[in-house]
């Protein structure tokens, strides 16, 4: 055993305060064998040993080492989540779910009714009728390993529009620090590790980006590695080069951006930036080229969806800040149908292009309705001026 060396001090008399402390001697503490009954003197020695231990340097915690986060499935009984590429997958003989094994969860269609194995024991013990028109889809919850310490659940939404199909009705949920995150099996293959294909929500929002190799935890960028069954995630401090992406600085709009999703060209990184648009200086992201994938724009009761359109990739360089001039002014392109001496243009036929080339659809503008002029090609003479009635 190593015997620490101590230096003892004493407080000097008031008249000698010009020297606040004075060395009186150096001594060694011998090794003390353990005793069953602790006396007052042995307590003092134990305290001295603790002080000695604290005096030696303790290795700093390795913050670069991965941290494991356990996730559990959360059923969303009220589906108010916006996925970036939601689609209903056709139902076959099973519903794939990695945590249930390779066989998945057994289902069957009998006389137009969906039969399900509710607890994963191979017996079709549940029945789902075709949802009504106003309901659109029906929640189906599977409960696995009931009554055991491994009890868990899984949930989907099913619909029947000529063929039974399903989409997620929940996500694997975890927490790291003060940040909650949710992982969605967006493509319905039963796995939660399809980067650039599955979806994720970071924080308390309702809009998901695509599943990304990087994630912001308490404001810091981390590397994210998901297990196939979604039950564990590995987080490590991001060690690659980073730059800032600031999409709020040169955004021109009076509307609210309910979601803004950007994806890296290599498919490894995806971020939902609507809450970062007002952040000073933008958000740290891995370097590379990013594509303005999609957005949801809301102004009162009017709304629109945005997609890439003709917009160019945004380059993010190490240590730099990248911005994008987008939003207004908006230019319109439209399709029309001609029948005899009539031209037909519907609001849904118009596409609005923003200043970066992004395209807005399902757009119902407030204020003045669009005006259209029909001109003679040879002379440029206006033949007809038209306007949509009222707001559109």
C-alpha positions as CSV (number, residue, x, y, z in Angstrom):
1,X,0.0,0.0,0.0
2,X,1.3,3.5,-0.9
3,X,1.6,5.6,2.3
4,X,0.7,9.3,1.6
5,X,2.7,12.1,3.0
6,X,1.1,14.9,4.9
7,X,2.1,18.4,5.8
8,X,0.5,19.9,8.9
9,X,-0.2,23.6,9.5
10,X,-1.4,25.7,12.4
11,X,-2.9,29.1,12.7
12,X,-0.6,31.8,14.1
13,X,-1.4,34.3,16.9
14,X,-3.1,37.6,16.0
15,X,0.1,39.6,16.5
16,X,1.9,37.4,13.9
17,X,-0.8,37.8,11.1
18,X,1.8,38.9,8.6
19,X,2.4,35.1,8.3
20,X,-1.0,33.4,8.1
21,X,0.3,29.8,8.2
22,X,3.5,28.1,9.3
23,X,4.8,24.6,8.5
24,X,5.3,22.6,11.8
25,X,6.4,19.2,10.5
26,X,6.0,16.3,8.1
27,X,4.8,12.8,9.2
28,X,3.7,9.5,7.7
29,X,0.4,7.7,8.5
30,X,1.0,3.9,8.8
31,X,-1.4,1.5,7.2
32,X,-4.3,0.9,9.6
33,X,-5.9,-2.6,9.7
34,X,-9.7,-2.7,9.6
35,X,-11.4,-2.8,13.0
36,X,-15.0,-3.8,13.9
37,X,-15.6,-1.1,16.4
38,X,-14.8,2.4,15.4
39,X,-13.4,4.6,18.2
40,X,-13.1,8.4,18.1
41,X,-9.4,8.3,17.2
42,X,-9.9,5.8,14.3
43,X,-12.7,8.1,13.0
44,X,-10.2,11.0,12.8
45,X,-7.7,8.8,11.0
46,X,-10.4,7.7,8.5
47,X,-11.2,11.3,7.9
48,X,-7.6,12.1,7.3
49,X,-7.4,9.2,4.8
50,X,-10.4,10.6,2.9
51,X,-8.8,14.0,2.7
52,X,-5.6,12.4,1.4
53,X,-7.5,10.5,-1.3
54,X,-9.2,13.7,-2.5
55,X,-5.8,15.3,-2.8
56,X,-4.8,13.0,-5.6
57,X,-5.9,13.7,-9.2
58,X,-9.0,11.8,-10.3
59,X,-9.1,11.0,-14.1
60,X,-11.6,13.2,-15.9
61,X,-14.7,11.5,-17.3
62,X,-14.3,10.6,-20.9
63,X,-17.1,12.6,-22.5
64,X,-16.3,11.1,-25.9
65,X,-17.3,7.6,-24.8
66,X,-20.7,6.5,-26.1
67,X,-23.7,6.7,-23.7
68,X,-26.4,4.1,-24.0
69,X,-30.0,5.3,-23.8
70,X,-32.9,2.9,-23.3
71,X,-36.1,3.5,-25.3
72,X,-39.6,2.2,-24.9
73,X,-42.5,2.2,-27.3
74,X,-45.1,4.9,-26.9
75,X,-48.5,4.6,-28.5
76,X,-49.9,7.8,-29.8
77,X,-53.7,7.3,-29.5
78,X,-54.3,10.8,-31.0
79,X,-52.2,10.9,-34.2
80,X,-51.1,14.6,-34.5
81,X,-47.6,14.0,-35.7
82,X,-46.3,15.2,-39.1
83,X,-43.9,12.7,-40.7
84,X,-41.7,13.9,-43.6
85,X,-42.7,11.0,-45.9
86,X,-45.7,9.2,-44.4
87,X,-47.1,6.3,-46.4
88,X,-49.4,3.4,-45.6
89,X,-47.8,0.0,-46.5
90,X,-49.9,-2.9,-47.8
91,X,-50.7,-5.6,-45.2
92,X,-49.6,-9.1,-46.0
93,X,-49.5,-12.2,-43.7
94,X,-47.6,-10.4,-40.9
95,X,-46.8,-7.0,-39.6
96,X,-43.0,-6.8,-39.2
97,X,-41.7,-5.6,-35.9
98,X,-38.0,-6.3,-35.0
99,X,-38.7,-6.7,-31.3
100,X,-41.2,-9.5,-32.0
101,X,-38.6,-11.6,-34.0
102,X,-38.2,-12.5,-37.6
103,X,-41.8,-13.9,-37.8
104,X,-43.3,-10.5,-37.0
105,X,-46.9,-10.2,-35.8
106,X,-49.4,-12.5,-37.5
107,X,-52.4,-11.0,-39.3
108,X,-54.9,-12.3,-41.9
109,X,-57.8,-10.9,-43.9
110,X,-61.0,-13.0,-43.6
111,X,-64.2,-11.9,-45.5
112,X,-63.0,-8.3,-45.7
113,X,-62.2,-8.2,-41.9
114,X,-58.7,-7.8,-40.6
115,X,-57.8,-10.5,-38.0
116,X,-54.8,-9.9,-35.8
117,X,-52.6,-11.7,-33.2
118,X,-52.9,-9.2,-30.4
119,X,-50.3,-10.6,-28.1
120,X,-47.8,-12.3,-30.4
121,X,-48.6,-15.9,-29.4
122,X,-49.5,-16.9,-33.0
123,X,-53.3,-17.0,-32.4
124,X,-55.6,-14.7,-34.3
125,X,-57.6,-13.4,-31.4
126,X,-58.5,-9.9,-32.6
127,X,-60.8,-8.5,-35.3
128,X,-60.8,-5.1,-37.0
129,X,-63.6,-3.8,-39.2
130,X,-63.1,-1.4,-42.0
131,X,-62.9,2.1,-40.5
132,X,-65.7,4.6,-41.4
133,X,-65.1,7.3,-43.9
134,X,-64.9,10.0,-41.3
135,X,-62.6,8.0,-39.1
136,X,-60.2,7.1,-42.0
137,X,-58.0,4.8,-39.9
138,X,-58.2,2.5,-36.9
139,X,-55.7,2.2,-34.1
140,X,-54.4,-1.4,-33.5
141,X,-52.3,-2.1,-30.4
142,X,-50.3,-5.3,-29.9
143,X,-49.2,-6.3,-26.4
144,X,-46.2,-8.5,-26.2
145,X,-45.0,-10.7,-23.3
146,X,-47.9,-9.6,-21.0
147,X,-47.4,-10.3,-17.4
148,X,-43.6,-10.5,-17.6
149,X,-40.8,-8.1,-17.0
150,X,-40.3,-7.9,-20.8
151,X,-43.9,-6.7,-21.4
152,X,-44.0,-4.1,-24.2
153,X,-46.4,-2.8,-26.8
154,X,-46.5,-1.8,-30.5
155,X,-49.2,0.1,-32.4
156,X,-50.2,0.8,-35.9
157,X,-53.0,2.6,-37.8
158,X,-54.8,0.5,-40.3
159,X,-57.1,1.6,-43.2
160,X,-59.0,-0.2,-46.0
161,X,-59.3,1.7,-49.2
162,X,-59.8,-1.3,-51.4
163,X,-56.9,-2.9,-49.7
164,X,-55.8,-3.1,-46.1
165,X,-52.7,-1.1,-45.3
166,X,-50.9,0.3,-42.2
167,X,-48.7,3.1,-40.9
168,X,-47.1,3.9,-37.6
169,X,-49.2,4.8,-34.6
170,X,-46.4,5.3,-32.1
171,X,-42.6,5.5,-31.7
172,X,-39.7,4.4,-29.6
173,X,-39.1,7.1,-27.1
174,X,-36.0,8.0,-25.1
175,X,-34.4,10.8,-23.1
176,X,-30.9,12.1,-22.9
177,X,-30.2,14.9,-20.5
178,X,-33.2,17.2,-20.8
179,X,-33.9,16.2,-24.4
180,X,-36.7,13.8,-25.4
181,X,-36.5,12.1,-28.8
182,X,-38.8,9.7,-30.6
183,X,-37.9,7.3,-33.5
184,X,-40.6,6.3,-36.0
185,X,-40.5,3.2,-38.3
186,X,-41.7,5.4,-41.2
187,X,-41.3,2.8,-43.9
188,X,-43.1,0.0,-41.9
189,X,-40.4,-2.6,-42.2
190,X,-40.3,-3.2,-38.5
191,X,-36.8,-1.7,-37.9
192,X,-35.9,1.6,-36.4
193,X,-32.4,2.1,-37.8
194,X,-33.1,3.1,-41.4
195,X,-31.2,6.4,-41.6
196,X,-32.6,8.8,-44.1
197,X,-35.7,6.7,-44.4
198,X,-37.3,6.4,-40.9
199,X,-38.2,9.5,-39.0
200,X,-37.4,11.2,-35.7
201,X,-38.7,14.0,-33.5
202,X,-36.2,15.8,-31.2
203,X,-37.7,17.8,-28.4
204,X,-41.4,18.6,-27.8
205,X,-42.4,19.4,-31.4
206,X,-44.9,17.5,-33.5
207,X,-43.0,17.5,-36.8
208,X,-40.4,14.9,-37.6
209,X,-37.3,15.0,-39.7
210,X,-35.8,11.9,-41.3
211,X,-33.8,9.6,-39.0
212,X,-30.4,11.2,-38.8
213,X,-26.9,10.0,-37.8
214,X,-26.6,13.2,-35.8
215,X,-28.9,14.7,-33.2
216,X,-28.9,17.8,-31.0
217,X,-29.0,16.9,-27.3
218,X,-29.3,19.9,-24.9
219,X,-28.0,22.1,-27.7
220,X,-24.9,20.0,-28.5
221,X,-24.4,17.9,-31.6
222,X,-24.1,14.2,-31.0
223,X,-23.6,11.0,-33.1
224,X,-26.7,8.8,-32.9
225,X,-26.6,5.0,-33.5
226,X,-29.9,3.1,-33.2
227,X,-30.5,-0.6,-32.7
228,X,-32.7,-2.4,-35.2
229,X,-35.4,-3.1,-32.6
230,X,-35.3,0.5,-31.5
231,X,-34.8,-0.4,-27.8
232,X,-31.4,1.2,-27.4
233,X,-29.5,4.2,-28.8
234,X,-25.8,5.0,-28.5
235,X,-24.9,8.7,-28.2
236,X,-21.4,10.1,-28.5
237,X,-20.2,13.7,-28.9
238,X,-19.9,14.5,-32.6
239,X,-16.3,14.5,-33.6
240,X,-16.5,15.6,-37.2
241,X,-16.3,19.0,-38.8
242,X,-19.2,21.4,-38.2
243,X,-20.5,24.6,-39.6
244,X,-23.6,26.7,-38.9
245,X,-26.8,26.6,-41.0
246,X,-28.9,29.8,-40.7
247,X,-32.2,29.6,-42.7
248,X,-34.0,32.3,-40.7
249,X,-31.7,35.3,-41.5
250,X,-32.8,35.7,-45.2
251,X,-36.3,34.1,-45.0
252,X,-38.9,36.5,-46.3
253,X,-42.5,35.6,-45.2
254,X,-45.4,36.8,-43.2
255,X,-46.5,33.2,-42.5
256,X,-45.5,30.8,-39.8
257,X,-43.1,28.0,-40.7
258,X,-44.6,25.1,-38.9
259,X,-41.8,22.8,-40.1
260,X,-38.6,23.2,-42.1
261,X,-36.7,20.0,-43.0
262,X,-33.3,19.9,-44.5
263,X,-31.4,16.7,-45.5
264,X,-27.7,16.2,-46.3
265,X,-27.1,15.0,-49.9
266,X,-25.5,11.8,-48.6
267,X,-28.6,11.0,-46.6
268,X,-26.8,10.7,-43.3
269,X,-28.1,13.9,-41.6
270,X,-31.6,15.5,-41.4
271,X,-32.8,18.3,-39.2
272,X,-36.2,20.0,-38.5
273,X,-35.3,23.7,-38.2
274,X,-38.6,25.6,-37.6
275,X,-37.7,26.4,-34.0
276,X,-34.1,27.3,-34.9
277,X,-35.1,30.0,-37.5
278,X,-35.0,32.7,-34.8
279,X,-31.8,31.4,-33.2
280,X,-28.9,33.9,-33.5
281,X,-26.3,32.7,-35.8
282,X,-28.1,29.5,-36.8
283,X,-27.5,25.9,-35.8
284,X,-24.4,23.7,-35.8
285,X,-24.6,20.8,-38.3
286,X,-22.1,18.5,-39.9
287,X,-20.3,20.0,-42.9
288,X,-21.6,19.1,-46.4
289,X,-24.3,20.0,-48.9
290,X,-27.9,20.2,-47.7
291,X,-31.2,20.1,-49.6
292,X,-34.2,22.1,-48.6
293,X,-36.5,19.1,-48.5
294,X,-39.9,20.3,-47.3
295,X,-41.8,22.8,-45.1
296,X,-45.3,23.5,-43.9
297,X,-46.4,27.1,-44.1
298,X,-49.3,28.5,-42.1
299,X,-51.0,31.9,-42.1
300,X,-54.4,32.0,-40.3
301,X,-56.6,29.4,-42.0
302,X,-54.4,29.4,-45.1
303,X,-51.6,26.9,-45.5
304,X,-49.2,25.5,-48.0
305,X,-46.7,22.7,-48.4
306,X,-43.2,23.4,-49.7
307,X,-40.9,21.1,-51.5
308,X,-37.4,21.3,-53.1
309,X,-38.5,22.5,-56.5
310,X,-35.7,24.1,-58.3
311,X,-33.7,25.1,-55.2
312,X,-30.0,24.4,-55.2
313,X,-28.0,22.6,-52.5
314,X,-26.7,24.7,-49.6
315,X,-23.0,24.2,-48.8
316,X,-22.0,24.2,-45.1
317,X,-18.2,24.6,-44.6
318,X,-16.2,23.9,-41.4
319,X,-16.4,26.9,-39.1
320,X,-18.5,29.0,-41.4
321,X,-22.2,30.1,-41.5
322,X,-24.4,29.3,-44.5
323,X,-27.6,31.2,-45.2
324,X,-30.3,31.0,-47.9
325,X,-32.5,33.7,-49.4
326,X,-35.9,32.1,-49.7
327,X,-39.6,32.7,-49.4
328,X,-40.9,35.9,-51.1
329,X,-41.1,37.3,-53.7
330,X,-43.1,34.4,-55.2
331,X,-43.7,33.7,-58.8
332,X,-46.5,31.5,-60.2
333,X,-46.6,28.9,-62.9
334,X,-49.8,27.2,-63.8
335,X,-51.5,24.5,-65.9
336,X,-54.6,25.2,-67.9
337,X,-57.2,23.3,-70.0
338,X,-58.7,24.5,-73.2
339,X,-62.0,23.5,-74.5
340,X,-63.2,25.3,-77.6
341,X,-63.1,29.0,-76.8
342,X,-62.8,28.4,-73.0
343,X,-59.8,28.2,-70.8
344,X,-60.0,26.5,-67.4
345,X,-57.6,27.2,-64.5
346,X,-58.2,25.7,-61.1
347,X,-56.4,26.9,-57.9
348,X,-54.8,23.5,-57.6
349,X,-53.2,24.0,-61.0
350,X,-51.0,26.8,-59.8
351,X,-47.5,26.3,-58.4
352,X,-45.8,29.1,-56.5
353,X,-42.0,29.3,-56.7
354,X,-40.1,31.1,-53.9
355,X,-36.9,33.2,-54.4
356,X,-34.6,30.1,-53.9
357,X,-36.6,28.1,-56.4
358,X,-38.5,26.2,-53.7
359,X,-42.1,25.3,-54.8
360,X,-45.3,25.8,-52.8
361,X,-48.4,23.8,-53.5
362,X,-51.9,23.6,-52.0
363,X,-51.5,27.3,-51.5
364,X,-54.6,29.4,-50.8
365,X,-53.3,33.0,-50.7
366,X,-55.0,35.7,-48.6
367,X,-55.8,39.1,-49.9
368,X,-56.2,39.8,-53.6
369,X,-56.8,36.8,-55.8
370,X,-54.4,36.0,-58.7
371,X,-55.1,37.9,-61.9
372,X,-54.6,36.2,-65.3
373,X,-54.2,37.9,-68.7
374,X,-54.7,36.0,-72.0
375,X,-52.7,37.6,-74.8
376,X,-52.4,37.1,-78.5
377,X,-49.0,35.6,-79.0
378,X,-48.2,37.5,-82.2
379,X,-49.1,41.0,-81.1
380,X,-49.1,40.8,-77.3
381,X,-52.7,42.2,-77.2
382,X,-54.7,41.4,-74.1
383,X,-57.7,39.3,-75.1
384,X,-59.1,38.5,-71.7
385,X,-58.4,39.5,-68.1
386,X,-59.6,37.0,-65.5
387,X,-59.6,36.8,-61.7
388,X,-60.6,34.0,-59.3
389,X,-63.8,35.0,-57.4
390,X,-63.1,35.9,-53.8
391,X,-60.1,34.6,-51.8
392,X,-58.7,31.3,-53.0
